[in-house]
Amino acid sequence: GDPQVGMIFLVTVAGCPTCKGPCACNLCGCKPSFGLIDYYGVCKECGKCGGHASNCIFCLQRFPSLCALDTHVRFTHPAEHAAGSWNTARLDEHIRHRGKPGSPVAVQPEVGTFMEPCTGGLPSTWDAK
């Protein structure tokens, strides 16, 4: 008989490490959904970056994309990175494809978002109008 009869294959997809569920975009207010925010922080509904935060589990910093967070962990928390305490595959994949035709690039978040480094960690009150 067929050796694959009766076999079950399980495929898992890693969700957002911050939300642990469907993500939302604070810029356009669209309905939360899985896969809404890409690796570079861009919302699939409005096409903008900066409406979703990816939080570092090793410190209090937050970033507009998983790409920025992965880079932060690699260089700011090298012991945790080297110990395998973080998913390194995403950044490795980004680096492998970086600079090739058609490869995605990291984008700047919208003006007025992620201003904590400029405000000493305090929430920004700057109005981006």
PyMOL commands that place a pseudoatom at each C-alpha (Angstrom):
pseudoatom trace, name=CA, resn=GLY, resi=1, chain=A, elem=C, hetatm=0, pos=[0.000, 0.000, 0.000]
pseudoatom trace, name=CA, resn=ASP, resi=2, chain=A, elem=C, hetatm=0, pos=[0.766, 3.687, 0.023]
pseudoatom trace, name=CA, resn=PRO, resi=3, chain=A, elem=C, hetatm=0, pos=[3.120, 4.537, 2.945]
pseudoatom trace, name=CA, resn=GLN, resi=4, chain=A, elem=C, hetatm=0, pos=[1.571, 8.018, 3.259]
pseudoatom trace, name=CA, resn=VAL, resi=5, chain=A, elem=C, hetatm=0, pos=[-1.996, 6.827, 3.837]
pseudoatom trace, name=CA, resn=GLY, resi=6, chain=A, elem=C, hetatm=0, pos=[-3.167, 7.870, 7.279]
pseudoatom trace, name=CA, resn=MET, resi=7, chain=A, elem=C, hetatm=0, pos=[-0.336, 10.384, 7.814]
pseudoatom trace, name=CA, resn=ILE, resi=8, chain=A, elem=C, hetatm=0, pos=[-1.113, 13.864, 9.066]
pseudoatom trace, name=CA, resn=PHE, resi=9, chain=A, elem=C, hetatm=0, pos=[1.143, 16.818, 8.350]
pseudoatom trace, name=CA, resn=LEU, resi=10, chain=A, elem=C, hetatm=0, pos=[1.067, 19.793, 10.680]
pseudoatom trace, name=CA, resn=VAL, resi=11, chain=A, elem=C, hetatm=0, pos=[2.164, 23.205, 9.477]
pseudoatom trace, name=CA, resn=THR, resi=12, chain=A, elem=C, hetatm=0, pos=[2.522, 26.009, 11.979]
pseudoatom trace, name=CA, resn=VAL, resi=13, chain=A, elem=C, hetatm=0, pos=[2.797, 29.691, 11.203]
pseudoatom trace, name=CA, resn=ALA, resi=14, chain=A, elem=C, hetatm=0, pos=[4.485, 31.977, 13.715]
pseudoatom trace, name=CA, resn=GLY, resi=15, chain=A, elem=C, hetatm=0, pos=[2.294, 34.877, 14.677]
pseudoatom trace, name=CA, resn=CYS, resi=16, chain=A, elem=C, hetatm=0, pos=[3.263, 38.258, 16.011]
pseudoatom trace, name=CA, resn=PRO, resi=17, chain=A, elem=C, hetatm=0, pos=[5.471, 37.801, 19.088]
pseudoatom trace, name=CA, resn=THR, resi=18, chain=A, elem=C, hetatm=0, pos=[4.013, 40.966, 20.637]
pseudoatom trace, name=CA, resn=CYS, resi=19, chain=A, elem=C, hetatm=0, pos=[0.281, 40.573, 19.978]
pseudoatom trace, name=CA, resn=LYS, resi=20, chain=A, elem=C, hetatm=0, pos=[0.061, 36.774, 20.283]
pseudoatom trace, name=CA, resn=GLY, resi=21, chain=A, elem=C, hetatm=0, pos=[-2.973, 37.091, 18.036]
pseudoatom trace, name=CA, resn=PRO, resi=22, chain=A, elem=C, hetatm=0, pos=[-4.339, 39.233, 15.237]
pseudoatom trace, name=CA, resn=CYS, resi=23, chain=A, elem=C, hetatm=0, pos=[-2.516, 42.562, 14.835]
pseudoatom trace, name=CA, resn=ALA, resi=24, chain=A, elem=C, hetatm=0, pos=[-4.080, 45.978, 14.313]
pseudoatom trace, name=CA, resn=CYS, resi=25, chain=A, elem=C, hetatm=0, pos=[-2.818, 49.177, 12.694]
pseudoatom trace, name=CA, resn=ASN, resi=26, chain=A, elem=C, hetatm=0, pos=[-3.198, 52.323, 14.794]
pseudoatom trace, name=CA, resn=LEU, resi=27, chain=A, elem=C, hetatm=0, pos=[-2.727, 54.523, 11.717]
pseudoatom trace, name=CA, resn=CYS, resi=28, chain=A, elem=C, hetatm=0, pos=[-5.730, 53.383, 9.689]
pseudoatom trace, name=CA, resn=GLY, resi=29, chain=A, elem=C, hetatm=0, pos=[-7.806, 51.642, 12.365]
pseudoatom trace, name=CA, resn=CYS, resi=30, chain=A, elem=C, hetatm=0, pos=[-8.566, 48.648, 10.154]
pseudoatom trace, name=CA, resn=LYS, resi=31, chain=A, elem=C, hetatm=0, pos=[-9.974, 45.429, 11.561]
pseudoatom trace, name=CA, resn=PRO, resi=32, chain=A, elem=C, hetatm=0, pos=[-7.297, 43.359, 13.370]
pseudoatom trace, name=CA, resn=SER, resi=33, chain=A, elem=C, hetatm=0, pos=[-6.165, 40.304, 11.416]
pseudoatom trace, name=CA, resn=PHE, resi=34, chain=A, elem=C, hetatm=0, pos=[-3.353, 37.805, 11.184]
pseudoatom trace, name=CA, resn=GLY, resi=35, chain=A, elem=C, hetatm=0, pos=[-0.650, 38.820, 8.711]
pseudoatom trace, name=CA, resn=LEU, resi=36, chain=A, elem=C, hetatm=0, pos=[-1.856, 42.433, 8.568]
pseudoatom trace, name=CA, resn=ILE, resi=37, chain=A, elem=C, hetatm=0, pos=[1.592, 43.864, 9.365]
pseudoatom trace, name=CA, resn=ASP, resi=38, chain=A, elem=C, hetatm=0, pos=[4.512, 42.532, 7.326]
pseudoatom trace, name=CA, resn=TYR, resi=39, chain=A, elem=C, hetatm=0, pos=[8.094, 41.915, 8.512]
pseudoatom trace, name=CA, resn=TYR, resi=40, chain=A, elem=C, hetatm=0, pos=[8.999, 45.498, 7.611]
pseudoatom trace, name=CA, resn=GLY, resi=41, chain=A, elem=C, hetatm=0, pos=[6.124, 46.988, 9.645]
pseudoatom trace, name=CA, resn=VAL, resi=42, chain=A, elem=C, hetatm=0, pos=[3.957, 47.914, 6.665]
pseudoatom trace, name=CA, resn=CYS, resi=43, chain=A, elem=C, hetatm=0, pos=[0.189, 47.579, 7.055]
pseudoatom trace, name=CA, resn=LYS, resi=44, chain=A, elem=C, hetatm=0, pos=[-1.405, 45.660, 4.178]
pseudoatom trace, name=CA, resn=GLU, resi=45, chain=A, elem=C, hetatm=0, pos=[-4.494, 47.915, 4.371]
pseudoatom trace, name=CA, resn=CYS, resi=46, chain=A, elem=C, hetatm=0, pos=[-2.982, 51.424, 4.362]
pseudoatom trace, name=CA, resn=GLY, resi=47, chain=A, elem=C, hetatm=0, pos=[0.575, 50.710, 3.179]
pseudoatom trace, name=CA, resn=LYS, resi=48, chain=A, elem=C, hetatm=0, pos=[2.122, 52.716, 6.036]
pseudoatom trace, name=CA, resn=CYS, resi=49, chain=A, elem=C, hetatm=0, pos=[4.691, 51.800, 8.662]
pseudoatom trace, name=CA, resn=GLY, resi=50, chain=A, elem=C, hetatm=0, pos=[4.403, 52.915, 12.277]
pseudoatom trace, name=CA, resn=GLY, resi=51, chain=A, elem=C, hetatm=0, pos=[0.932, 51.787, 13.286]
pseudoatom trace, name=CA, resn=HIS, resi=52, chain=A, elem=C, hetatm=0, pos=[2.052, 48.650, 15.113]
pseudoatom trace, name=CA, resn=ALA, resi=53, chain=A, elem=C, hetatm=0, pos=[4.744, 48.060, 17.731]
pseudoatom trace, name=CA, resn=SER, resi=54, chain=A, elem=C, hetatm=0, pos=[7.062, 45.074, 18.102]
pseudoatom trace, name=CA, resn=ASN, resi=55, chain=A, elem=C, hetatm=0, pos=[8.250, 44.934, 21.704]
pseudoatom trace, name=CA, resn=CYS, resi=56, chain=A, elem=C, hetatm=0, pos=[11.634, 43.638, 22.848]
pseudoatom trace, name=CA, resn=ILE, resi=57, chain=A, elem=C, hetatm=0, pos=[11.265, 40.904, 25.466]
pseudoatom trace, name=CA, resn=PHE, resi=58, chain=A, elem=C, hetatm=0, pos=[14.757, 41.627, 26.831]
pseudoatom trace, name=CA, resn=CYS, resi=59, chain=A, elem=C, hetatm=0, pos=[14.285, 45.355, 27.551]
pseudoatom trace, name=CA, resn=LEU, resi=60, chain=A, elem=C, hetatm=0, pos=[11.606, 48.059, 27.350]
pseudoatom trace, name=CA, resn=GLN, resi=61, chain=A, elem=C, hetatm=0, pos=[12.226, 49.236, 23.796]
pseudoatom trace, name=CA, resn=ARG, resi=62, chain=A, elem=C, hetatm=0, pos=[9.659, 48.878, 21.017]
pseudoatom trace, name=CA, resn=PHE, resi=63, chain=A, elem=C, hetatm=0, pos=[10.085, 49.091, 17.275]
pseudoatom trace, name=CA, resn=PRO, resi=64, chain=A, elem=C, hetatm=0, pos=[7.935, 49.778, 14.199]
pseudoatom trace, name=CA, resn=SER, resi=65, chain=A, elem=C, hetatm=0, pos=[8.803, 46.429, 12.585]
pseudoatom trace, name=CA, resn=LEU, resi=66, chain=A, elem=C, hetatm=0, pos=[10.013, 42.930, 13.335]
pseudoatom trace, name=CA, resn=CYS, resi=67, chain=A, elem=C, hetatm=0, pos=[12.995, 43.688, 11.093]
pseudoatom trace, name=CA, resn=ALA, resi=68, chain=A, elem=C, hetatm=0, pos=[14.012, 46.594, 13.350]
pseudoatom trace, name=CA, resn=LEU, resi=69, chain=A, elem=C, hetatm=0, pos=[13.380, 44.470, 16.462]
pseudoatom trace, name=CA, resn=ASP, resi=70, chain=A, elem=C, hetatm=0, pos=[15.414, 41.542, 15.114]
pseudoatom trace, name=CA, resn=THR, resi=71, chain=A, elem=C, hetatm=0, pos=[18.309, 43.908, 14.322]
pseudoatom trace, name=CA, resn=HIS, resi=72, chain=A, elem=C, hetatm=0, pos=[18.062, 45.426, 17.810]
pseudoatom trace, name=CA, resn=VAL, resi=73, chain=A, elem=C, hetatm=0, pos=[18.186, 41.985, 19.468]
pseudoatom trace, name=CA, resn=ARG, resi=74, chain=A, elem=C, hetatm=0, pos=[21.139, 40.900, 17.327]
pseudoatom trace, name=CA, resn=PHE, resi=75, chain=A, elem=C, hetatm=0, pos=[23.298, 43.894, 18.258]
pseudoatom trace, name=CA, resn=THR, resi=76, chain=A, elem=C, hetatm=0, pos=[21.959, 45.030, 21.664]
pseudoatom trace, name=CA, resn=HIS, resi=77, chain=A, elem=C, hetatm=0, pos=[21.327, 41.619, 23.223]
pseudoatom trace, name=CA, resn=PRO, resi=78, chain=A, elem=C, hetatm=0, pos=[24.070, 39.453, 21.634]
pseudoatom trace, name=CA, resn=ALA, resi=79, chain=A, elem=C, hetatm=0, pos=[24.130, 36.900, 24.474]
pseudoatom trace, name=CA, resn=GLU, resi=80, chain=A, elem=C, hetatm=0, pos=[20.404, 36.176, 24.114]
pseudoatom trace, name=CA, resn=HIS, resi=81, chain=A, elem=C, hetatm=0, pos=[20.752, 36.127, 20.339]
pseudoatom trace, name=CA, resn=ALA, resi=82, chain=A, elem=C, hetatm=0, pos=[23.691, 33.683, 20.434]
pseudoatom trace, name=CA, resn=ALA, resi=83, chain=A, elem=C, hetatm=0, pos=[21.974, 31.471, 23.015]
pseudoatom trace, name=CA, resn=GLY, resi=84, chain=A, elem=C, hetatm=0, pos=[19.070, 30.885, 20.645]
pseudoatom trace, name=CA, resn=SER, resi=85, chain=A, elem=C, hetatm=0, pos=[16.620, 32.767, 22.850]
pseudoatom trace, name=CA, resn=TRP, resi=86, chain=A, elem=C, hetatm=0, pos=[15.355, 34.646, 19.795]
pseudoatom trace, name=CA, resn=ASN, resi=87, chain=A, elem=C, hetatm=0, pos=[14.085, 33.711, 16.331]
pseudoatom trace, name=CA, resn=THR, resi=88, chain=A, elem=C, hetatm=0, pos=[17.114, 34.492, 14.153]
pseudoatom trace, name=CA, resn=ALA, resi=89, chain=A, elem=C, hetatm=0, pos=[15.701, 32.969, 10.952]
pseudoatom trace, name=CA, resn=ARG, resi=90, chain=A, elem=C, hetatm=0, pos=[13.718, 36.082, 9.935]
pseudoatom trace, name=CA, resn=LEU, resi=91, chain=A, elem=C, hetatm=0, pos=[16.719, 38.419, 9.984]
pseudoatom trace, name=CA, resn=ASP, resi=92, chain=A, elem=C, hetatm=0, pos=[18.964, 35.800, 8.382]
pseudoatom trace, name=CA, resn=GLU, resi=93, chain=A, elem=C, hetatm=0, pos=[16.458, 35.482, 5.536]
pseudoatom trace, name=CA, resn=HIS, resi=94, chain=A, elem=C, hetatm=0, pos=[16.299, 39.280, 5.158]
pseudoatom trace, name=CA, resn=ILE, resi=95, chain=A, elem=C, hetatm=0, pos=[20.112, 39.504, 5.006]
pseudoatom trace, name=CA, resn=ARG, resi=96, chain=A, elem=C, hetatm=0, pos=[20.335, 36.673, 2.428]
pseudoatom trace, name=CA, resn=HIS, resi=97, chain=A, elem=C, hetatm=0, pos=[17.962, 38.512, 0.079]
pseudoatom trace, name=CA, resn=ARG, resi=98, chain=A, elem=C, hetatm=0, pos=[19.075, 42.073, 0.827]
pseudoatom trace, name=CA, resn=GLY, resi=99, chain=A, elem=C, hetatm=0, pos=[20.122, 43.979, -2.280]
pseudoatom trace, name=CA, resn=LYS, resi=100, chain=A, elem=C, hetatm=0, pos=[18.735, 41.434, -4.745]
pseudoatom trace, name=CA, resn=PRO, resi=101, chain=A, elem=C, hetatm=0, pos=[16.292, 42.668, -7.400]
pseudoatom trace, name=CA, resn=GLY, resi=102, chain=A, elem=C, hetatm=0, pos=[12.746, 42.740, -6.056]
pseudoatom trace, name=CA, resn=SER, resi=103, chain=A, elem=C, hetatm=0, pos=[13.754, 42.217, -2.443]
pseudoatom trace, name=CA, resn=PRO, resi=104, chain=A, elem=C, hetatm=0, pos=[11.751, 44.211, 0.112]
pseudoatom trace, name=CA, resn=VAL, resi=105, chain=A, elem=C, hetatm=0, pos=[13.409, 46.999, 2.041]
pseudoatom trace, name=CA, resn=ALA, resi=106, chain=A, elem=C, hetatm=0, pos=[12.865, 48.432, 5.489]
pseudoatom trace, name=CA, resn=VAL, resi=107, chain=A, elem=C, hetatm=0, pos=[10.971, 51.716, 5.430]
pseudoatom trace, name=CA, resn=GLN, resi=108, chain=A, elem=C, hetatm=0, pos=[10.836, 54.709, 7.753]
pseudoatom trace, name=CA, resn=PRO, resi=109, chain=A, elem=C, hetatm=0, pos=[7.852, 54.819, 10.091]
pseudoatom trace, name=CA, resn=GLU, resi=110, chain=A, elem=C, hetatm=0, pos=[5.334, 57.614, 9.633]
pseudoatom trace, name=CA, resn=VAL, resi=111, chain=A, elem=C, hetatm=0, pos=[6.331, 61.007, 10.995]
pseudoatom trace, name=CA, resn=GLY, resi=112, chain=A, elem=C, hetatm=0, pos=[5.396, 61.373, 14.662]
pseudoatom trace, name=CA, resn=THR, resi=113, chain=A, elem=C, hetatm=0, pos=[5.432, 57.655, 15.450]
pseudoatom trace, name=CA, resn=PHE, resi=114, chain=A, elem=C, hetatm=0, pos=[8.092, 55.918, 17.546]
pseudoatom trace, name=CA, resn=MET, resi=115, chain=A, elem=C, hetatm=0, pos=[9.442, 59.165, 18.969]
pseudoatom trace, name=CA, resn=GLU, resi=116, chain=A, elem=C, hetatm=0, pos=[10.392, 57.719, 22.404]
pseudoatom trace, name=CA, resn=PRO, resi=117, chain=A, elem=C, hetatm=0, pos=[14.163, 57.832, 21.698]
pseudoatom trace, name=CA, resn=CYS, resi=118, chain=A, elem=C, hetatm=0, pos=[13.793, 61.552, 20.914]
pseudoatom trace, name=CA, resn=THR, resi=119, chain=A, elem=C, hetatm=0, pos=[11.670, 62.265, 24.003]
pseudoatom trace, name=CA, resn=GLY, resi=120, chain=A, elem=C, hetatm=0, pos=[13.734, 60.390, 26.571]
pseudoatom trace, name=CA, resn=GLY, resi=121, chain=A, elem=C, hetatm=0, pos=[11.279, 57.487, 26.620]
pseudoatom trace, name=CA, resn=LEU, resi=122, chain=A, elem=C, hetatm=0, pos=[8.226, 59.640, 27.287]
pseudoatom trace, name=CA, resn=PRO, resi=123, chain=A, elem=C, hetatm=0, pos=[5.197, 59.350, 25.015]
pseudoatom trace, name=CA, resn=SER, resi=124, chain=A, elem=C, hetatm=0, pos=[5.359, 61.846, 22.165]
pseudoatom trace, name=CA, resn=THR, resi=125, chain=A, elem=C, hetatm=0, pos=[2.927, 64.746, 22.182]
pseudoatom trace, name=CA, resn=TRP, resi=126, chain=A, elem=C, hetatm=0, pos=[4.217, 66.057, 18.876]
pseudoatom trace, name=CA, resn=ASP, resi=127, chain=A, elem=C, hetatm=0, pos=[1.374, 66.470, 16.416]
pseudoatom trace, name=CA, resn=ALA, resi=128, chain=A, elem=C, hetatm=0, pos=[2.341, 65.331, 12.905]
pseudoatom trace, name=CA, resn=LYS, resi=129, chain=A, elem=C, hetatm=0, pos=[-0.076, 67.700, 11.120]
for i in range(1, 129): cmd.bond("trace and resi %d" % i, "trace and resi %d" % (i + 1))
show_as sticks, trace
zoom trace
